[in-house]
Every structure is written in C-alpha cells, then in structure tokens.
C-alpha cells in the first residue's frame, strides 16, 4: 500500500495481488474473468453449476426479513456500492436485458481516500480488503446480501419484482 498526496488530498493506493484475488474467487466457488485497470480491478463472476440464484435480495421487501436480519453486507441499489467497502457490484445481463441469476460484475477500487474505513473502523490494507472480498463472496452464496433502494442493481433472489401496493 502506498500513500499519495496531491495538494490537500491524500489517497491510499492499494497494491492488490491478482493471484490472491483469483484464489479467493476459486476457493469460494466462482468462475471468473479478471481484468486489471489503473484504478480498479474488475471481476466477472458466475456460478454455472449452481441451481439457486446468487443471494442478492431486495432488503425493502418484508418477505425477505429473514435474510435481511442475517446479512452483513448491503448494496446501495442506486450506485452499486457495497456499503463500507471498496467494492461495487453490477448485474450481468443476457441478450434480452434480463439480469442473469448466477452472475455479477464486481469492481474493487485501488484508490481510496486516506480516511476511508472498513466496518468496525478497521484501517484499509490489502489484507483487510482480501478478507472483506472473501466474506462478501461467501455471503452471495450462503447468507445473502441486501440491495437497498435504487434501480441500478436488481435483486436476484427472493421476490425480485416490484412491491405490491398496500392500499
């Protein structure tokens, strides 16, 4: 990790190891395509042999209350940001525009503000980002990740359609 100062701004520059990230994805059970860019790492993840969709669910739906109470990660549905992490997610789509239930696109930022903190106010290092990535990928397969609001990221599990009016 490096610290870059540009005038009054400080950035943390993470030096993420490609092999380490690939091993995490393999260990959890994902097939992937890896792409490294200057400021981010992109992963196209899928689980071809899995019968059930990835556990990315609508946190606002009362039918998903059981999942909501168990999950440790939440996605801002308007931006794709996984809250309190340097990770962003997006749906992968088929030719007709429907979200693929067993695939997502994941982005890990390599440039972060110097004051960025992970959950429990943990400082950011490459090792803590690897831990968060492992826990996030495991949550997608086992415990669930809640999507909060917005229309950019669509839920893949539970009731995925619009909520019915209560009137």
Rosetta blueprint (number, residue, H / E / L):
1 X L
2 X E
3 X E
4 X E
5 X E
6 X E
7 X L
8 X L
9 X E
10 X E
11 X E
12 X E
13 X E
14 X L
15 X L
16 X L
17 X L
18 X H
19 X H
20 X H
21 X H
22 X H
23 X H
24 X H
25 X H
26 X H
27 X H
28 X H
29 X L
30 X L
31 X E
32 X E
33 X E
34 X E
35 X E
36 X E
37 X L
38 X L
39 X L
40 X E
41 X E
42 X E
43 X E
44 X E
45 X E
46 X E
47 X L
48 X L
49 X L
50 X L
51 X L
52 X L
53 X L
54 X L
55 X L
56 X E
57 X E
58 X E
59 X L
60 X L
61 X L
62 X H
63 X H
64 X H
65 X H
66 X H
67 X H
68 X H
69 X H
70 X H
71 X L
72 X L
73 X L
74 X E
75 X E
76 X E
77 X L
78 X L
79 X L
80 X L
81 X E
82 X E
83 X L
84 X L
85 X L
86 X L
87 X E
88 X E
89 X E
90 X E
91 X E
92 X E
93 X E
94 X L
95 X L
96 X L
97 X L
98 X L
99 X E
100 X E
101 X E
102 X E
103 X E
104 X E
105 X E
106 X E
107 X E
108 X E
109 X E
110 X L
111 X E
112 X E
113 X E
114 X L
115 X L
116 X L
117 X E
118 X L
119 X H
120 X H
121 X H
122 X L
123 X E
124 X L
125 X L
126 X H
127 X H
128 X H
129 X H
130 X H
131 X H
132 X H
133 X H
134 X H
135 X H
136 X H
137 X H
138 X H
139 X H
140 X H
141 X H
142 X L
143 X L
144 X L
145 X E
146 X E
147 X E
148 X E
149 X L
150 X L
151 X L
152 X L
153 X L
154 X L
155 X L
156 X L
157 X E
158 X L
159 X L
160 X L
161 X L
162 X L
163 X L
164 X L
165 X L
166 X L
167 X L
